Amino acid sequence: MISTLTSKGQVTIPQALRQQLGLSTGQAVEFDLSADATCILLRPAPSARQSAKQGFGMVKVSGPHVAPDWDAAQLLKP
């Protein structure tokens, strides 16, 4: 399969390949380069639900956010 790189650096992923990968419009994809830089790996990016980093800060906490014994500012007070 061949595709042409546009002036904006965009490439159209052929329909047959999109179907094999299960890609749909608007879906994020992840690129990776092989160690010898001869091959680009394309795969669907993990969804926000699958990424632990995406959930950081979503849990509401009542009370102090940091335990007093772990608060560096409290350690600096005279």
Phi, psi and omega in degrees: 000139181234140176221154183255137178281129179275173179295340178270003180082019181262147177228138175274127176278122182305146184304317181300321180289320176300320180293318179298322181275350181072031181274144177231165182304132178086354181283140178283144176236157182242135178249145175216144181257136179295160183303323181268009177058032178252353186216138175253129178263127179243130177211157176298136178285148177297144180287166180301330179290333183272339184268123180295326181295329182292337183269358183300129177085003183276341182273126179276134182243132175265141182092192182295140181283336182234134177300140184304325181285351178253000183275109183298326180296323179294328180290334182275346180291139179290000000 
